[in-house]
Amino acid sequence: MSSNELTVEEKALMDNITKEYLGLICMPINKSEAEKGVDFLYGLAGFNAPKKVFVESPLSAQYIYNMINMCIEEDKRVRKFKTVVTSEKDEVWDKTLAIFLEAFADDLKGYADKAENYLKENCYKNNDKKVSASWNGNISDAGYVAYYQFYIQNGTIETTENFEKMKAYLKSGIYDCIQLQDICIVISHPNDVKTDSEGRLHSEEGFAIKFNDGHSLCFWHGIQVPSKLIFFKELINKEDLNAVENVEIKRAFQEFLGEKRFFELLDVELIDESTDRSDRPLKLYKSKEVDPLAEEYIYFLRIVDHSTEREYVICVEGTSGDARTELARSYAFKTWEEYAPESES
């Protein structure tokens, strides 16, 4: 390999490896190979092979995690279930419940019916305990595996047994996992993914990612957004905007709705204009009416990010009436004079 630049052959190899690993998205899962891969990772960490529960979406995995927390003690024996009646129905929930009852049939024994009712009442309605998915052993590992595969295939380094097992793990069709000490919840790939020109999850017309059990999500240039924004754009109201606290999501609303409608929905008026220390525009807005919940006027500062040149609208204290002062306050400075960074990003 050239010390300065890639050869024609190396560029072709890199393209082929990129296509190979991008092709993993949406591939069906091979459960027997996936089980071997899970046992391999657990073994590397010094754990015994876990029980595997296969699900079809991250939502289903969270359901299973909550079910385990509710129903299985540390010794994996069943708790005493109380019988309740519920009419709650949900496609993903019903499929996940069936997976759980089958996977833990031996633990539940004669309690299956009571367990089903108990979980519907207590887990479906209160599925608010979330757990992080795996740090290692998910589709994001394809990036570094592809990186090393390039150097192996061009002869720079030699492969290892563990590297080959990691490749097999990824190619078994595992999208992600929730890795518990004795149980591994294995998530299969989505069946449909839409992206923008930069490869970020994105769709202006529908779901950007769909899983086999019906779980689907909307994204705008890599930012997850409520499905209402994509499917019912005309129904978005002021309350929807005010409920958005994340500035990236609010920026997605701004871009998708357009400047005119976005600020109409905010129902604000411009009270000050200026520039930041890099001469990028600053605009301070004030709500036209007192907010009924806050019982005071709401102020928004429109800024430009120095790294991406994206525009953001952030909520600020606003009482100074001065755009520069409010920018300084957003960084915990009291005055514009105190806010004097040598560079910004």
N, C-alpha and C positions, 0 to 999 in steps of 0.2 A: 504494500500500500504506500502511495506517495505520502511524504511527510507534509506536503503543502496542500494538495487538493486530491479529491477523489478521481479515480480513473473512470473511463466510460463503463467498464465492466462493474466497478464498484457501485456506480450510480444505478446501474440496472439491477444489481443485487439488492440494493437498498429499496428500490421501488417494489421489487417482488416480495421482499419481506414485509414491507408496509402493507401491501395488498393482502398478504397472507393473514396478518393479524387483525386488520380491519374486517376481514371476512369472518372473524369469530362472532361478531355481532349478529344476533338473531339465529345463530345456529342451534339446533335442537340438542338437548342434553342426552348424553350417554351415561345412564345411571351407574352401570357397573364400573366404567372408567372413572366416573366422578367419585365413587366410593373409595377406589384405590387412591385417588389423589388426596382426598380428605384424610385418609389414614396416614398417608405420607407426611402431610403438613403437621398433623397432631404428633406423629412420631418425632419429627424434628424438634418440636417444642417439649418433648419429654412426657407426652400424655398418651394414654391408651387410646385405641381406636374408639371413636364415639358412636353413639346411635345417630343415624342420618334421617332427617325428615326433609323430603323434597317438596318444595312449593314453587309456584309459578310467578310470584311477584314480590317486591319488597314489602308491600302492604300485607300480603299473606304471611310473610315472615314475621312481621311485627305482631300480627294476630297470634301466631303460634307461640311466640315468646311470651306474650301476656297469658295465654292459656297455660303454658308450663308454670309460670309464676303463680297462677291461681290454683292450679290443680295438683301439682306434683311437689311433694316434699323432697328434702335433700336425699332421702333414701329411695326416691322415685316411687313411693307408694301413694295411693290416692288419699285425698282428704275426704272428710265427710261432706257430701254435697247436699245442698238444700234444694228442694223441688220448687221451681218457679215456672210460670207460664209467660211466654212472650210471643208477640206477633212480628217482631223485627225481622226483616228479610233484606239480604244483600247478596249479590251474586258472588263476590269475592269471599265474603264471610261464610256463606254456605259451603263453598268448595273447600275452604280452609278448615272448617270444622270437621268435615268428612275426613280430610287428611289427618287431622289430629287424632280423631277417634280410632282410625285404623292404625296409626303409628304407635299409639299407646294402649292398644286393646288389652294387652296382658296386664298392664298396670291398673287399668280401670276395672277389669273383670266385670262384675255385675252392676257397676255403677254408671255404665255408659249413658243410659237415658237421663239419669239425674245430672250427670256431668254436662250433657248437652244443654239442658235447660238452664243450669247454673251459669254456664259460660255465656249463653245468649243474654242473660240478664245482666251479668256483672262484667263481662269482658267486652262484648260487642258495644255496649252503651258507654263503657268507660275505658276505651282503648287509648289511654293518654300516656301510658308509661312506655317511652320509646327507648330503644337500645341501639347503640352504634353498630353498624355492620363491620365486617372484617377490615383490619389494617393491611393484612396480606392474604392473598388467596382470592382475589376478585379480578374483574376484567381490567382494572387499571394496571395490574401487573404486566399486562401485555406489552406496555411501553418499554420496560426495562428488559424483559425477556427478548423482545425483538432487537433491542440494542446489542445485547450480548450475542444473539444469534448471528448478527451481521459479522462480528469479529471472529466468531467461530468458523463461519462459512468462508471468510476470506483468508483464513489460515493464521490470523494473528494470535489467537488463543485456542486452547483445546477445550472440548466440552467435558462435562462431568456427569456422573450418574444422577446426582441430585438435580442438575440443570435439566436433563432430559425428562426427569419425573415431573419437574415444574411445568415444562412445555406440555406434557401429556395432561397434566391437571387442567391447564387453561383450555386445551383443545377438547376436553371432555364436555364442554358446554356449560360450565359453571359461570354464572354472572356475578354472584356475590354470595356471602355466607354470614350468618350470625353464629359465631363460634363460642359455645359454652363448654364447660369442662368435660361433660359427658354426653352432650348433645350438640350436633351441628345441623343448623337449619340451612339447607342448600337452596339457593334461588337460581332458577333457570333464566335464560336470556329472554328479552322481549321478542315479540314476533314482528314488530314494525318500528322503525326509527326514521325520523325525518330531521335533516340538519340544514344549516345555512351554508354559504360558500366557504366559511371558515371551519366547518365541521362541528359547530355548536348545535345542540338540540334546538330546533326551531320549526314552527309551523304557524302560518297566519290563518289557516283555514280549518284546523282541527287539532287533534292530539299529536304531539311530537314523538311520543313513545307509548307503545301499547304492549301489554303483557298478555300471556295466554289465558289468564283467568278473568280478564276484563278490566283489570286495573290499568288506568291510562292517565297521562299527565300532559299538561300544556306547557310549552316553553317559548320564550321570545328571545332569540339570539343568546341562548345559553342560560337564561334566567327563568326559573319556574314561576309561572303566573297562574292565578285562578282561572278555571275553565270558563267562568262567566265572561272574562275579558275577551277571549277568543271566540266563543260561540254566541254570546249575547252582548256584543259591543254596544249596541244601541240602548241597552238597559243599565249600563254602568251609571251610577249616580254619585253624588257628593259623599254619601256615607261609605261607599265602597272605597273611594280615594282616601278618606280620613282613616279608614281601618288599616291602611297599608303603612307600616312603620319602617320597613326596609327600603333604603334609598334606591337600591338597584331595581327592586320591583316597581317602585314608584316611577323610576325612569322608564321602565318598560311600558307602564300605563301611558306616560307622556308621549312616547314615540308611537305607540299603537293607536292612541286616540287622536293624535295630532295636537299641535300647540293650541289652536283656537278652542277646541272642545275641552282640552285638559284644564285650561285656566277658567273657562266658563263654569265647569263643574266645581272647581275650587271656590268660585265666586269671590274673587279677590280683586283688589285694585293696586296698581303700581304706585308706591309712595317714595321710592328713591332709586336712583341709578348711579353707578360708579364703576370703578375698575379695581381689580386686585393688584398686588405688587408686580404681577407679570403682564399687566394691562389687559387681562381678560375681563369680560363684562360681569358686573354684579348687579342684580336687580332684587329689590326688597318689595314684597307684596304684603298687603294687609287684607284680612277678610272684611267684606262689606258689612257683615252683621256679627254680633256677639255670638260665639259658639254656645249652643244650649247646654252642652255637657261641661265644657271648661268654664263657662260663664264669663268669658272674656274674648277679646279679639285674638285671632290666630294669625301669626306672621310666617311667611315663607321667604327663603333666600334662594335665588336662582344663581348657581355657580357653574364654572367650567372646570372639569378635572384636568390637571396639568399633564397627566400621563397619557390619557386616552382622548382628550378633547371632547369627552362626552359631557352633556349638560345634566345637572342634577337639581332637584328642588328639595331643599331640606327645611324642616320646621325649626324656627329660631325664636328667641325671646322677643325680639322685635321692638321693645319699648323705646329704644334709642331713636328709632326712626331713620337710622343711618346704616346703609348697606355695609360699609367698611367696618363699622363698629360691630355689627352683628356677625360678620365673618370672623373677626377677632374673638368675639365671645364664644363662637362655636368651637374654638380651640382653647377655651378656658382662660383667655386673656381679657382684661377689662377694657382696654382701649386699643384703637388702631395703631397707635404709636408703639405699644408694647409688642404687637404682632409684626415681627420683622425677620422672617426666615431668610436664610441666605439662598436657599433653593427650595422648590416645592415639587412634589410628585404625587 
